[in-house]
Amino acid sequence: MLLLRTTQRSVLRPQVIQIYSFLKSTSSTTPRFSIPILSRTIVTSPHLRISSIPAETPTPISPPSEAPPTVQSDPAPTAHNSLSLLTALNAQPSKYIMVKIQGFTFLVTTGDKVVLPFLLKDVRVGDTLRLTHATTLGSRDYTMKGNPYIDERLFECRATIIEETAEPLRKKEKKKRRTRRTKTVKSKHRYSVLIIKELVINDVPPALATAAGSSTPR
Amino acid sequence: MPVSALQAVSKSRNGVGAFILQCKRMEFNFCDWAGSSKGMRHDRSFLKHSLPQFAKENPQIEIIVAPRPNKIPIIRGVYINGREKVIAVDGLEIQQILQKAQLLRDSSGAKLKRITKPVISLNESVRGMFSPFHGEKHVI
């Protein structure tokens, strides 16, 4: 039973205890729909008891390799657990996402301007793009990591192309010693600029949620 | 206790809600006599051939065509931020002039700047500033 109602805005920042509710599966079992989510629960005071872990001393973090046995033995509760974590992540006010565009990773929130180090082809200024390759999705207390990417049905991240610019012209002078000949190389790289329109986490349909619970070995 | 409003300035984020093209006006100037204006003004040239299509595709841009005698042909783009960008198209062919027009249309008018960090954000950090007293307990 996770304490999600305990986000009290006190002057003293609450103590943060790490709990891994990680649904990352081993290579043998690959669920069709996985929600690998990590949570950092918050307690307001050290005296508050949490049923899952001892209150006074925080437990040492178990390595992820120990997680799969718990998944295989008891699939339904952990799926429900990670769903509730996803709901909790969604409930938090601000979220970030690490998206990959043509191999480059960018950590963005809504409203951020991203100057890509290249020019996007086959798009025009004003077009909206849906970004589908996300490695991490997180908020203040929860992180969801993809394996290697997060299932694209779980989120919607859209960006608008606002501009196609360039860097200022830069010249590189190349000259060898004891030679008078100088070679000048000019560079003016062109860039596309995007702005992140929205970052929305979708509700998981119940059919897919049960599929996540019963992981079928492949 | 009286309630007072927060002082807040709206942050412009063109593209988040609606997208507004930053180029508001483009002026095409040419010379009727000089040879460098040939790409612009002759038959089967830019003004007769490509410009009507360009104007139709970009209804948001006000397009002005005016002769400017004894000067090289130019395209002048005026932007919402108040800046102007002028590109000389002397001696260029139709396709090249069209490329310059598209360059002006796609620009935001801001001065060219070298960008080192790709993401420009006005938001506060999501996970907050680091504190050595909170987080994972370091076990020695």
Chai-1 contact restraints between the chains, C-beta under 6 A:
chainA,res_idxA,chainB,res_idxB,connection_type,confidence,min_distance_angstrom,max_distance_angstrom,comment,restraint_id
A,R13,B,H134,contact,1.0,0.0,6.0,A-B,restraint_1
A,V16,B,H134,contact,1.0,0.0,6.0,A-B,restraint_2
A,V16,B,G135,contact,1.0,0.0,6.0,A-B,restraint_3
A,Q18,B,E136,contact,1.0,0.0,6.0,A-B,restraint_4
A,P58,B,K137,contact,1.0,0.0,6.0,A-B,restraint_5
A,P60,B,V139,contact,1.0,0.0,6.0,A-B,restraint_6
A,S94,B,V126,contact,1.0,0.0,6.0,A-B,restraint_7
A,Y96,B,V126,contact,1.0,0.0,6.0,A-B,restraint_8
A,F106,B,P118,contact,1.0,0.0,6.0,A-B,restraint_9
A,F106,B,V119,contact,1.0,0.0,6.0,A-B,restraint_10
A,V108,B,V119,contact,1.0,0.0,6.0,A-B,restraint_11
A,T109,B,N123,contact,1.0,0.0,6.0,A-B,restraint_12
A,G111,B,R13,contact,1.0,0.0,6.0,A-B,restraint_13
A,G111,B,V16,contact,1.0,0.0,6.0,A-B,restraint_14
A,D112,B,V119,contact,1.0,0.0,6.0,A-B,restraint_15
A,D112,B,S121,contact,1.0,0.0,6.0,A-B,restraint_16
A,K113,B,I120,contact,1.0,0.0,6.0,A-B,restraint_17
A,V114,B,P118,contact,1.0,0.0,6.0,A-B,restraint_18
A,V114,B,V119,contact,1.0,0.0,6.0,A-B,restraint_19
A,V115,B,I115,contact,1.0,0.0,6.0,A-B,restraint_20
A,V115,B,P118,contact,1.0,0.0,6.0,A-B,restraint_21
A,V125,B,D106,contact,1.0,0.0,6.0,A-B,restraint_22
A,G126,B,F19,contact,1.0,0.0,6.0,A-B,restraint_23
A,R140,B,R127,contact,1.0,0.0,6.0,A-B,restraint_24
A,T160,B,G15,contact,1.0,0.0,6.0,A-B,restraint_25
A,T160,B,F19,contact,1.0,0.0,6.0,A-B,restraint_26
A,I162,B,N14,contact,1.0,0.0,6.0,A-B,restraint_27
A,I162,B,G15,contact,1.0,0.0,6.0,A-B,restraint_28
A,E163,B,S108,contact,1.0,0.0,6.0,A-B,restraint_29
A,E164,B,D106,contact,1.0,0.0,6.0,A-B,restraint_30
A,E167,B,R114,contact,1.0,0.0,6.0,A-B,restraint_31
A,P168,B,L112,contact,1.0,0.0,6.0,A-B,restraint_32
A,I195,B,G15,contact,1.0,0.0,6.0,A-B,restraint_33
A,K197,B,V16,contact,1.0,0.0,6.0,A-B,restraint_34
